[in-house]
Amino acid sequence: MTEQATFLQPIDRKATQKKVEELLENVRLHRQFGMIRQEMKMTPAYEPRYHGTTHAVGDPAADVALQNVRQQQRDQWLAHMSKRVDAVLGRMGRMQREIINKRYLGETDQPDYIVYNELGMAERTFRRHRDKAIYHLAFALRLEVFEGDEQA
């Protein structure tokens, strides 16, 4: 009896593509707008104000500061991922790079049919190149989702 050793789990292609597309969308928005800081809407009173029977004291300055720190950490992570996406795209073929740049990283999020018409290619060829590019991005950025994973 011969047992076949399987070292790699099968990949859930739809979940992997969704994860890569979400990252590319976030990178695109980060490149366009960068970090948008939150500001306080009102100047707080210097006396504690107790609300009803909860005796909870609000601290809007601390809330805004914490939100800005979290946003700054996310912004740093997105800047790092943007550099990694550029490095991976630099190693891809010209067609795959153009598809990812036009479809996901351009100023506007263009639908597939506009991109493959601009590039002068058939829909099937476009999808084949796009899927291959997303597959390479997923492995290079460690975003692949395996079948049976709970985080899909």
Backbone as a printed PyTorch tensor [residue, N CA C, xyz], in Angstrom:
tensor([[[  0.8300,  -1.1830,   0.0000],
         [  0.0000,   0.0000,   0.0000],
         [  0.8780,   1.2500,   0.0000]],

        [[  0.7110,   2.0820,  -0.9670],
         [  1.5070,   3.2920,  -1.0690],
         [  0.6700,   4.4760,  -0.6020]],

        [[  1.2030,   5.1820,   0.3660],
         [  0.5180,   6.3840,   0.8530],
         [  1.1620,   7.5960,   0.2220]],

        [[  0.3300,   8.4520,  -0.2860],
         [  0.8360,   9.6640,  -0.9120],
         [  0.9000,  10.7650,   0.1390]],

        [[  2.0820,  11.3170,   0.3110],
         [  2.2620,  12.3880,   1.2950],
         [  1.8110,  13.7100,   0.6800]],

        [[  0.9560,  14.4000,   1.3860],
         [  0.5180,  15.7190,   0.9320],
         [  1.0430,  16.7540,   1.9050]],

        [[  1.8840,  17.6160,   1.4070],
         [  2.4840,  18.6290,   2.2580],
         [  1.7690,  19.9640,   2.1420]],

        [[  1.1120,  20.1940,   1.0280],
         [  0.4280,  21.4600,   0.8250],
         [ -1.0730,  21.2650,   0.8530]],

        [[ -1.7350,  22.1130,   1.6070],
         [ -3.1860,  22.0870,   1.6160],
         [ -3.6920,  22.7770,   0.3580]],

        [[ -4.8530,  22.3770,  -0.1250],
         [ -5.4160,  23.0960,  -1.2750],
         [ -5.7960,  24.5260,  -0.8800]],

        [[ -5.6960,  25.4100,  -1.8430],
         [ -5.9610,  26.8260,  -1.5950],
         [ -7.4000,  27.1570,  -1.9550]],

        [[ -8.0410,  27.9230,  -1.0980],
         [ -9.3820,  28.4390,  -1.3730],
         [ -9.1980,  29.6850,  -2.2400]],

        [[ -9.3740,  29.5200,  -3.5420],
         [ -9.0610,  30.5960,  -4.4940],
         [ -9.9370,  31.8290,  -4.3040]],

        [[-11.2220,  31.6350,  -4.0530],
         [-12.1220,  32.7890,  -3.9080],
         [-11.7790,  33.6110,  -2.6730]],

        [[-11.5320,  32.9280,  -1.5600],
         [-11.1980,  33.6460,  -0.3290],
         [ -9.8420,  34.3350,  -0.4580]],

        [[ -8.8910,  33.6880,  -1.1170],
         [ -7.5790,  34.2870,  -1.3270],
         [ -7.6890,  35.5200,  -2.2110]],

        [[ -8.4620,  35.4170,  -3.3020],
         [ -8.6340,  36.5570,  -4.1970],
         [ -9.3110,  37.7120,  -3.4660]],

        [[-10.3060,  37.4050,  -2.6590],
         [-11.0040,  38.4440,  -1.9030],
         [-10.0390,  39.1640,  -0.9500]],

        [[ -9.1910,  38.3970,  -0.2760],
         [ -8.2460,  38.9690,   0.6760],
         [ -7.2250,  39.8680,  -0.0310]],

        [[ -6.7000,  39.4180,  -1.1700],
         [ -5.7320,  40.2150,  -1.9240],
         [ -6.3990,  41.4820,  -2.4730]],

        [[ -7.6150,  41.3620,  -2.9890],
         [ -8.3170,  42.5310,  -3.5230],
         [ -8.6120,  43.5560,  -2.4300]],

        [[ -8.9520,  43.0920,  -1.2300],
         [ -9.1770,  44.0200,  -0.1160],
         [ -7.8950,  44.7650,   0.2330]],

        [[ -6.7620,  44.0460,   0.2560],
         [ -5.4940,  44.7000,   0.5440],
         [ -5.1540,  45.7200,  -0.5370]],

        [[ -5.3250,  45.3520,  -1.8000],
         [ -5.0180,  46.2800,  -2.8880],
         [ -5.9130,  47.5200,  -2.8330]],

        [[ -7.1700,  47.3460,  -2.4520],
         [ -8.0750,  48.4910,  -2.3020],
         [ -7.5940,  49.4060,  -1.1720]],

        [[ -7.1840,  48.8210,  -0.0470],
         [ -6.6790,  49.6230,   1.0670],
         [ -5.3910,  50.3470,   0.6950]],

        [[ -4.5090,  49.6840,  -0.0420],
         [ -3.2600,  50.3180,  -0.4860],
         [ -3.5670,  51.4710,  -1.4390]],

        [[ -4.5220,  51.2660,  -2.3400],
         [ -4.8960,  52.3280,  -3.2730],
         [ -5.4160,  53.5550,  -2.5260]],

        [[ -6.3000,  53.3400,  -1.5440],
         [ -6.8340,  54.4630,  -0.7620],
         [ -5.7490,  55.1330,   0.0650]],

        [[ -4.8270,  54.3360,   0.6000],
         [ -3.7140,  54.8950,   1.3690],
         [ -2.8420,  55.7770,   0.4870]],

        [[ -2.5790,  55.3370,  -0.7400],
         [ -1.7550,  56.1250,  -1.6510],
         [ -2.4480,  57.4220,  -2.0500]],

        [[ -3.7550,  57.4030,  -2.1580],
         [ -4.4830,  58.6110,  -2.5610],
         [ -4.6440,  59.6100,  -1.4260]],

        [[ -4.9900,  59.1250,  -0.2460],
         [ -5.3660,  60.0330,   0.8230],
         [ -4.4090,  60.0590,   2.0030]],

        [[ -3.6570,  58.9990,   2.2350],
         [ -2.7800,  58.9490,   3.3910],
         [ -3.6030,  58.8770,   4.6660]],

        [[ -3.0050,  59.3060,   5.7410],
         [ -3.6880,  59.2420,   7.0390],
         [ -4.5240,  60.4950,   7.2510]],

        [[ -5.7360,  60.3060,   7.6810],
         [ -6.6150,  61.4210,   8.0040],
         [ -6.7920,  61.4250,   9.5210]],

        [[ -6.2530,  62.4470,  10.1760],
         [ -6.3050,  62.5070,  11.6440],
         [ -7.6930,  62.9250,  12.1160]],

        [[ -8.0590,  62.3640,  13.2310],
         [ -9.3070,  62.7570,  13.8720],
         [ -9.0400,  63.9600,  14.7780]],

        [[ -9.9860,  64.8530,  14.8520],
         [ -9.8710,  66.0040,  15.7280],
         [-11.0900,  66.0480,  16.6330]],

        [[-10.9060,  66.7020,  17.7680],
         [-12.0180,  66.8070,  18.7020],
         [-13.0480,  67.7830,  18.1470]],

        [[-14.2900,  67.4800,  18.3860],
         [-15.3520,  68.3380,  17.8950],
         [-15.6390,  69.5020,  18.8440]],

        [[-15.3830,  69.2730,  20.1210],
         [-15.6480,  70.3110,  21.1220],
         [-14.4940,  70.3500,  22.1110]],

        [[-14.3090,  71.4770,  22.7470],
         [-13.3390,  71.5740,  23.8280],
         [-14.0170,  71.0580,  25.0880]],

        [[-13.3910,  70.0910,  25.7730],
         [-14.0530,  69.5320,  26.9520],
         [-14.0520,  70.5140,  28.1190]],

        [[-14.9920,  70.3510,  28.9970],
         [-15.0460,  71.1500,  30.2170],
         [-13.9570,  70.6490,  31.1630]],

        [[-13.4860,  71.5180,  32.0440],
         [-12.4140,  71.1420,  32.9610],
         [-12.9440,  70.4660,  34.2150]],

        [[-14.2350,  70.4180,  34.3750],
         [-14.8330,  69.7530,  35.5280],
         [-15.3940,  68.4160,  35.0790]],

        [[-15.2470,  67.3720,  35.8920],
         [-15.8490,  66.0870,  35.5160],
         [-17.3620,  66.2020,  35.5000]],

        [[-17.9810,  65.6090,  34.5210],
         [-19.4300,  65.6530,  34.4010],
         [-19.9330,  64.2240,  34.4740]],

        [[-20.6790,  63.9340,  35.4920],
         [-21.1750,  62.5820,  35.7070],
         [-22.5320,  62.4350,  35.0380]],

        [[-22.7360,  61.3100,  34.3710],
         [-23.9560,  61.0900,  33.6130],
         [-24.8320,  60.0820,  34.3310]],

        [[-25.9110,  60.5280,  34.8700],
         [-26.8750,  59.6160,  35.4910],
         [-26.2700,  58.8000,  36.6160]],

        [[-26.7040,  57.5840,  36.7240],
         [-26.2590,  56.7270,  37.8170],
         [-25.0300,  55.9110,  37.4600]],

        [[-24.5000,  56.0380,  36.2600],
         [-23.3380,  55.2380,  35.8800],
         [-22.0490,  55.7990,  36.4620]],

        [[-22.0140,  57.0580,  36.7410],
         [-20.8340,  57.7490,  37.2590],
         [-19.6320,  57.5740,  36.3360]],

        [[-19.8910,  57.4350,  35.0620],
         [-18.8220,  57.3110,  34.0840],
         [-18.3810,  58.6940,  33.6420]],

        [[-17.0960,  58.8710,  33.5500],
         [-16.5380,  60.1480,  33.1270],
         [-15.9920,  59.9730,  31.7180]],

        [[-16.4120,  60.8190,  30.8200],
         [-15.9260,  60.7450,  29.4460],
         [-14.6230,  61.5160,  29.2930]],

        [[-13.7500,  61.0230,  28.4510],
         [-12.4940,  61.7010,  28.1720],
         [-12.2950,  61.7530,  26.6620]],

        [[-12.9370,  62.7190,  26.0010],
         [-12.8650,  62.7580,  24.5390],
         [-11.4530,  62.9890,  24.0050]],

        [[-10.6160,  63.7300,  24.7360],
         [ -9.2470,  63.9680,  24.2620],
         [ -8.4710,  62.6570,  24.2060]],

        [[ -8.6140,  61.8300,  25.2320],
         [ -7.9270,  60.5420,  25.2410],
         [ -8.4880,  59.6160,  24.1710]],

        [[ -9.8040,  59.6550,  23.9710],
         [-10.4140,  58.8150,  22.9220],
         [ -9.8740,  59.1760,  21.5450]],

        [[ -9.7710,  60.4700,  21.2520],
         [ -9.2620,  60.9200,  19.9570],
         [ -7.7840,  60.5620,  19.8220]],

        [[ -7.0220,  60.7220,  20.8970],
         [ -5.5920,  60.3980,  20.8590],
         [ -5.3820,  58.9070,  20.5870]],

        [[ -6.1430,  58.0500,  21.2580],
         [ -6.0280,  56.6090,  21.0220],
         [ -6.4180,  56.2460,  19.5990]],

        [[ -7.4490,  56.8810,  19.1000],
         [ -7.8760,  56.6090,  17.7250],
         [ -6.7980,  57.0380,  16.7310]],

        [[ -6.1390,  58.1540,  16.9920],
         [ -5.0700,  58.6090,  16.1080],
         [ -3.8550,  57.6860,  16.1590]],

        [[ -3.5390,  57.1490,  17.3310],
         [ -2.4170,  56.2110,  17.4480],
         [ -2.7190,  54.9380,  16.6770]],

        [[ -3.9380,  54.4230,  16.8200],
         [ -4.3180,  53.2160,  16.0710],
         [ -4.2750,  53.4770,  14.5630]],

        [[ -4.7510,  54.6460,  14.1520],
         [ -4.7450,  55.0060,  12.7290],
         [ -3.3160,  55.1440,  12.2240]],

        [[ -2.4230,  55.6860,  13.0510],
         [ -1.0340,  55.8340,  12.6450],
         [ -0.3730,  54.4630,  12.4770]],

        [[ -0.6680,  53.5240,  13.3710],
         [ -0.1270,  52.1660,  13.2360],
         [ -0.6440,  51.5130,  11.9510]],

        [[ -1.9110,  51.6870,  11.6720],
         [ -2.4810,  51.1250,  10.4410],
         [ -1.8570,  51.7920,   9.2180]],

        [[ -1.6150,  53.0890,   9.2990],
         [ -0.9990,  53.8070,   8.1990],
         [  0.4220,  53.3070,   7.9460]],

        [[  1.1810,  53.0500,   8.9990],
         [  2.5290,  52.5020,   8.8420],
         [  2.4820,  51.1160,   8.2150]],

        [[  1.5270,  50.2970,   8.6360],
         [  1.3940,  48.9580,   8.0690],
         [  1.0370,  49.0400,   6.5870]],

        [[  0.1210,  49.9450,   6.2320],
         [ -0.2550,  50.0990,   4.8300],
         [  0.9050,  50.6310,   3.9880]],

        [[  1.7200,  51.5260,   4.5380],
         [  2.8900,  52.0190,   3.8050],
         [  3.8740,  50.8710,   3.5660]],

        [[  4.0470,  50.0230,   4.5590],
         [  4.9210,  48.8500,   4.4110],
         [  4.3690,  47.9010,   3.3530]],

        [[  3.0700,  47.6310,   3.3970],
         [  2.4550,  46.7290,   2.4170],
         [  2.4960,  47.3420,   1.0160]],

        [[  2.3930,  48.6510,   0.9170],
         [  2.4740,  49.3130,  -0.3790],
         [  3.8480,  49.0870,  -1.0100]],

        [[  4.8990,  49.2000,  -0.1920],
         [  6.2520,  48.9350,  -0.6910],
         [  6.4150,  47.4790,  -1.1030]],

        [[  5.8320,  46.5720,  -0.3210],
         [  5.9310,  45.1530,  -0.6610],
         [  5.1670,  44.8390,  -1.9510]],

        [[  3.9960,  45.4600,  -2.1330],
         [  3.2300,  45.2560,  -3.3640],
         [  4.0400,  45.7440,  -4.5610]],

        [[  4.6730,  46.9160,  -4.4290],
         [  5.4980,  47.4390,  -5.5180],
         [  6.6710,  46.5120,  -5.8280]],

        [[  7.2860,  45.9480,  -4.7850],
         [  8.4080,  45.0300,  -5.0020],
         [  7.9550,  43.7710,  -5.7350]],

        [[  6.8010,  43.2390,  -5.3670],
         [  6.2840,  42.0390,  -6.0310],
         [  5.8990,  42.3650,  -7.4690]],

        [[  5.2610,  43.5050,  -7.6840],
         [  4.8680,  43.8910,  -9.0380],
         [  6.0930,  44.0910,  -9.9340]],

        [[  7.1960,  44.5430,  -9.3560],
         [  8.4180,  44.7210, -10.1190],
         [  8.9870,  43.4200, -10.6470]],

        [[  8.6290,  42.3180, -10.0050],
         [  9.1340,  41.0150, -10.4280],
         [  8.1640,  40.2800, -11.3440]],

        [[  6.9990,  40.8500, -11.5820],
         [  6.0010,  40.2110, -12.4370],
         [  6.2200,  40.6000, -13.8950]],

        [[  5.5190,  39.9070, -14.7530],
         [  5.5570,  40.2430, -16.1680],
         [  4.8290,  41.5510, -16.4410]],

        [[  5.0840,  42.1100, -17.6090],
         [  4.5170,  43.4200, -17.9520],
         [  2.9910,  43.4030, -17.9510]],

        [[  2.3960,  42.3780, -18.5480],
         [  0.9270,  42.3310, -18.6350],
         [  0.2940,  42.2100, -17.2530]],

        [[  0.8490,  41.3450, -16.4190],
         [  0.2950,  41.1790, -15.0750],
         [  0.4230,  42.4740, -14.2790]],

        [[  1.5630,  43.1370, -14.4010],
         [  1.7860,  44.4030, -13.6940],
         [  0.8000,  45.4650, -14.1660]],

        [[  0.5940,  45.5630, -15.4670],
         [ -0.3450,  46.5520, -15.9890],
         [ -1.7730,  46.2630, -15.5410]],

        [[ -2.1490,  44.9960, -15.5220],
         [ -3.5030,  44.6280, -15.0910],
         [ -3.7250,  45.0350, -13.6410]],

        [[ -2.7890,  44.6990, -12.7560],
         [ -2.9390,  45.0370, -11.3340],
         [ -2.9440,  46.5570, -11.1550]],

        [[ -2.0450,  47.2520, -11.8380],
         [ -1.9860,  48.7110, -11.6890],
         [ -3.2490,  49.3870, -12.1980]],

        [[ -3.7360,  48.9770, -13.3600],
         [ -4.9350,  49.6200, -13.9210],
         [ -6.2030,  49.2140, -13.1810]],

        [[ -6.3040,  47.9480, -12.8210],
         [ -7.5440,  47.4420, -12.2270],
         [ -7.6760,  47.8070, -10.7520]],

        [[ -6.5850,  47.6910,  -9.9900],
         [ -6.6900,  47.8350,  -8.5410],
         [ -5.9750,  49.0480,  -7.9600]],

        [[ -4.9040,  49.5120,  -8.5820],
         [ -4.1010,  50.5630,  -7.9630],
         [ -4.2050,  51.9090,  -8.6690]],

        [[ -5.0260,  52.0230,  -9.6910],
         [ -5.1900,  53.2910, -10.3950],
         [ -5.9680,  54.2890,  -9.5610]],

        [[ -6.1340,  55.4810, -10.1010],
         [ -6.8650,  56.5170,  -9.3610],
         [ -8.3220,  56.1480,  -9.1500]],

        [[ -8.8980,  55.4520, -10.1270],
         [-10.2760,  54.9910,  -9.9710],
         [-10.2890,  53.4750, -10.0980]],

        [[-11.2230,  52.8600,  -9.4420],
         [-11.3670,  51.4110,  -9.4910],
         [-12.1680,  51.0660, -10.7420]],

        [[-11.4660,  50.6620, -11.7930],
         [-12.1190,  50.3890, -13.0670],
         [-12.5850,  48.9360, -13.1270]],

        [[-13.7410,  48.6990, -13.7350],
         [-14.2030,  47.3170, -13.8870],
         [-13.3350,  46.5490, -14.8860]],

        [[-13.4500,  45.2280, -14.8360],
         [-12.6190,  44.3620, -15.6690],
         [-12.7680,  44.6680, -17.1540]],

        [[-14.0080,  44.8570, -17.6380],
         [-14.2150,  45.0030, -19.0710],
         [-13.5470,  46.2580, -19.6300]],

        [[-13.4430,  47.3090, -18.8420],
         [-12.7610,  48.5130, -19.3020],
         [-11.2560,  48.2600, -19.3930]],

        [[-10.7140,  47.5670, -18.4000],
         [ -9.2740,  47.3150, -18.3680],
         [ -8.8560,  46.4200, -19.5260]],

        [[ -9.5890,  45.3180, -19.7530],
         [ -9.1320,  44.4410, -20.8370],
         [ -9.3810,  45.0450, -22.2050]],

        [[-10.3410,  45.9490, -22.3420],
         [-10.4970,  46.6580, -23.6140],
         [ -9.3740,  47.6760, -23.8240]],

        [[ -8.9600,  48.3620, -22.7410],
         [ -7.8460,  49.3090, -22.8410],
         [ -6.5450,  48.6010, -23.2150]],

        [[ -6.3630,  47.4010, -22.6590],
         [ -5.1370,  46.6500, -22.9350],
         [ -5.2140,  45.8910, -24.2500]],

        [[ -6.3850,  45.8450, -24.8710],
         [ -6.5410,  45.1860, -26.1600],
         [ -6.3810,  43.6810, -26.0860]],

        [[ -6.9790,  43.0810, -25.0830],
         [ -6.8790,  41.6320, -24.9470],
         [ -8.2530,  41.0260, -24.7570]],

        [[ -8.3380,  39.7330, -24.9830],
         [ -9.5960,  39.0190, -24.8080],
         [ -9.8870,  38.8640, -23.3200]],

        [[-11.1580,  38.6940, -23.0030],
         [-11.5680,  38.5630, -21.5990],
         [-10.9170,  37.3570, -20.9450]],

        [[-10.8700,  36.2560, -21.6500],
         [-10.3020,  35.0300, -21.0860],
         [ -8.8090,  35.1930, -20.7940]],

        [[ -8.0930,  35.8340, -21.7170],
         [ -6.6660,  36.0870, -21.5070],
         [ -6.4680,  37.0240, -20.3250]],

        [[ -7.3090,  38.0550, -20.2380],
         [ -7.2430,  38.9960, -19.1230],
         [ -7.4340,  38.2790, -17.7940]],

        [[ -8.4640,  37.4460, -17.7130],
         [ -8.7470,  36.7340, -16.4580],
         [ -7.6100,  35.7830, -16.0880]],

        [[ -7.0290,  35.1530, -17.0760],
         [ -5.9190,  34.2360, -16.8130],
         [ -4.7210,  34.9960, -16.2330]],

        [[ -4.3850,  36.1430, -16.8540],
         [ -3.2710,  36.9590, -16.3480],
         [ -3.5910,  37.5430, -14.9700]],

        [[ -4.8240,  38.0180, -14.7860],
         [ -5.2140,  38.6040, -13.4990],
         [ -5.1620,  37.5710, -12.3840]],

        [[ -5.7100,  36.3860, -12.6480],
         [ -5.7110,  35.3450, -11.6200],
         [ -4.2990,  34.9060, -11.2610]],

        [[ -3.4320,  34.8190, -12.2520],
         [ -2.0450,  34.4380, -11.9980],
         [ -1.3420,  35.5110, -11.1740]],

        [[ -1.6000,  36.7880, -11.4880],
         [ -0.9870,  37.8850, -10.7410],
         [ -1.4810,  37.9020,  -9.2980]],

        [[ -2.7650,  37.6810,  -9.0910],
         [ -3.3150,  37.6500,  -7.7310],
         [ -2.7450,  36.4690,  -6.9570]],

        [[ -2.5890,  35.3450,  -7.6220],
         [ -2.0090,  34.1550,  -7.0040],
         [ -0.5750,  34.4440,  -6.5490]],

        [[  0.2200,  35.0980,  -7.4040],
         [  1.5900,  35.4380,  -7.0380],
         [  1.6220,  36.4510,  -5.8980]],

        [[  0.7400,  37.4450,  -5.9570],
         [  0.6740,  38.4330,  -4.8730],
         [  0.3060,  37.7710,  -3.5380]],

        [[ -0.6350,  36.8600,  -3.5870],
         [ -1.0740,  36.1920,  -2.3600],
         [  0.0820,  35.4380,  -1.7050]],

        [[  0.8600,  34.7220,  -2.4870],
         [  1.9690,  33.9740,  -1.9100],
         [  3.1080,  34.8840,  -1.4810]],

        [[  3.3950,  35.9090,  -2.2600],
         [  4.4870,  36.8060,  -1.9070],
         [  4.1670,  37.6280,  -0.6570]],

        [[  2.9050,  37.9880,  -0.4810],
         [  2.4980,  38.8040,   0.6720],
         [  1.9600,  37.9500,   1.8170]],

        [[  1.9780,  36.6410,   1.6390],
         [  1.4910,  35.6810,   2.6430],
         [  0.0220,  35.9260,   3.0010]],

        [[ -0.7830,  36.0770,   1.9620],
         [ -2.2150,  36.2950,   2.1520],
         [ -3.0510,  35.1030,   1.7010]],

        [[ -2.4140,  34.0000,   1.3710],
         [ -3.1570,  32.8520,   0.8710],
         [ -4.0490,  32.2730,   1.9620]],

        [[ -5.2090,  31.7920,   1.5470],
         [ -6.1600,  31.1680,   2.4650],
         [ -6.3020,  29.7140,   2.0330]],

        [[ -6.0500,  28.8210,   2.9500],
         [ -6.1360,  27.3940,   2.6410],
         [ -7.5340,  26.8890,   2.9430]],

        [[ -7.9390,  25.8770,   2.2150],
         [ -9.2670,  25.2810,   2.4440],
         [ -9.3150,  24.7220,   3.8590]],

        [[-10.4030,  24.9950,   4.5270],
         [-10.5690,  24.5240,   5.8930],
         [-10.1370,  25.5400,   6.9340]],

        [[ -9.4910,  26.6510,   6.5240],
         [ -9.1340,  27.6870,   7.4880],
         [-10.3810,  28.4070,   7.9520]],

        [[-10.4130,  28.7660,   9.2060],
         [-11.5900,  29.4210,   9.7810],
         [-11.6330,  30.9110,   9.4830]],

        [[-10.4860,  31.5190,   9.1710],
         [-10.4360,  32.9770,   9.0120],
         [-10.8450,  33.4310,   7.6310]],

        [[-11.3520,  32.5780,   6.7850],
         [-11.7610,  32.9600,   5.4320],
         [-12.9230,  33.8310,   5.5000]]])
